[in-house]
Amino acid sequence: MKSLIITMTLAVTLCACSNESNDKDMEAIQPEKTSDAGQYPQKWELIKMTGNMANSETSGEQMAWQERYILNGDKTFRKVREQNGEGKEASGTYAFISLSDGKYLELTYTTENELIGNCTGEPKELLRLQDEDKLTSTWQACDGPGLVYERVK
């Protein structure tokens, strides 16, 4: 009986330490090179679109739409798109994650939405953090447009 209690206590202690470590690791993933990296809300605007088929590149008003993400300090986000004079919006939660090939911003939407750009059909988007001020969409991996976002200060 004593060994069971000791084993259970050890398992709980290890789990608690593991969760604390993961929280610290996630904080370290967030961009920290600029003095305001932890400041919220953060606004990320679409600055460039590329096409896979035509090998085209557009920016500014020439892009098919204007778009931005607003990240809040409570880990929620809002995505806003303006196209042909019409505005559309979606929202959800976000996390900065680390994968084998780099750091990413993972967006999880509260509902299915036409603004979600991905290859899986899930209500999620994954954007690669190129540096502290640039994000690139992973949508182009499945013939979606290449989208580059820049953090607005």
Summary of the structure (lengths in Angstrom):
residues: 153
radius of gyration: 19.2
end to end distance: 59.7
largest distance: 72.1
contacts: 390
relative contact order: 0.16
helix: 23%
strand: 44%
